């Protein structure tokens, strides 16, 4: 999902420095989105395992919750 922020023509840097800053900013956003995926998946697996253990142990009366 790309995020486009429109700026006024006077604010926009047109030189090499502006291009580098925009490229690094876009790369940082992309890396952040990539890094958040595995963390969310790991958390979901932990919650699934906790739910499974609770479901198995609840009839015995030793639930985790």
N, C-alpha and C positions, 0 to 999 in steps of 0.2 A: 504494500500500500504506500504510494508516494504521497508526500505532503508538499504542497506547493504554496509558498508564501509569496504573495505578490507585493512588491515594493514599488515606491514611486521611482520614476526614471532618474530623478536627481540623486537618489540614495544609492543606486546600484553602482558598484565598482566595476569598471570595464577592463581593468588591466589584469596582468598576470596574477598579482596578489589577490584580487577579488575572485578570480577563477580558482585559485588554490584554496582559498578559505571556503568557498562554496563546496568544492570537491571534498575537502576534509570533513566539513560539517555533514554532508550527505553520507560519507563513509562511516562516521561516528553513529549516525542514526541507524544505518543498516546493521552495523555490528551489534548495537543495543537490541535491535529486534531479533537478530539471530540468537543472541545469548539468552534472551528471555524464554525462548521456546523450550530448550531442554530443562530449564529450571521448573517450568510449569508442568512438564511431563513427569518429572521426578516427584514433585509434590502430589500429583494426581495418583501415581503408583503407590506412594506412601499412604494416602487416604484410602485407596482401594484395599491395600493389605490390612490396614487397621480395621476397616469395616468387616473384612472377611474373618479376621481373628475374633472380633466382637460377636459376629453372627455364629461362629462355631462354639465359642465358649459361653455364650449367654444361656443356652438351655441347661448347662451344668451349674450356672450361678457364679461364674468367675469372669464376667465380662470386663473389658478394658475401659469402658466408659464411666 
